[in-house]
C-alpha cells in the first residue's frame, strides 16, 4: 500500500559510486527489484524483506531489526537518528526503489520538508514513475544497463524515456557498469542514447570490482571505452565502486 514501504535496511555510510563518491549519506535500501543482473551486489534486496535492518549509531555497524512494512514517519524517525550535521543527502537505493513509487512520493516530500536532500539510485526502467517524482528529487544516479554485462534484456527505450523526465532534477549522472564481457557496439549505442536524451550528461563507466581481484576489467578496455565515448559526450569518467576497496560493504 502507498502509505507503507518495504525497506531492506537503513544505515550510515559514504557514497561509494559515481561523481559524489565519499560524500556522507544516510542510506534507505528499498526491497524488491525488477531485474536480476549478473553482477548484482545486493541480491537479497531483489525480494521484499520480512524485516528491516537498522543501524543504531552512525559508523558502528551495530543493528536492530523491525518487521516490515514501515510508514513514512517510521523512516523519517530512523533517518533522523543517523543524520548528523554536514551530511550530504539521503540515498534511496535498492533493489530498485521505483518498484515502490507510490510510497516514495510521500517519503521524498517528507525528507525534503525535513531539510534532507534526496539522492535516488535507480536502474531507470520506470519512466512513468519518474514523471511523478522528479520535482521531489535533488540528485539522480541513473543506471543504463548493458545486456552484454547484466545477462538481462536491454531496456534502452525505457531508459531514454526515463531520462527525458529528469530535466527538473538539479543533478544527474548516468552510470554504466561494465564487465570484461562488454559489447563495444552496445556500449556506444547506450552512450548515444544518453547524449540524445540529456543535454550535458555526466557518464560514469563503472568497472565491476572485487576485493580479491576476480573479474576485474582490464585498464586498456576501460580506456578504450572512455576514449570512444568522449567523442560524443564531453564528460565521461571511469570511477570504480569503492565499498569493496574500503571493506564497507
Secondary structure, DSSP 8 states (H G I E B T S, - for coil): -TTEE-EEEEEEEE--SSTTTT-EEEEEEES--S---TT-S-GGGGS--SEEEEESSTTS--EEEEES-EEHHHHHHHHHHH--TT--EEEEESS-GGGGHHHHHHHHHHHHHTT--EEEEE-S--HHHHHTTGGG-SEEEEE---HHHHSS---HHHHHHHHHT-TTSSEEEEEEEE-TT--HHHHHHHHHHHHHHSTT--EEEEE---TT-TT---HHHHHHHHHHHHTT-S-EEE----HHHHT--
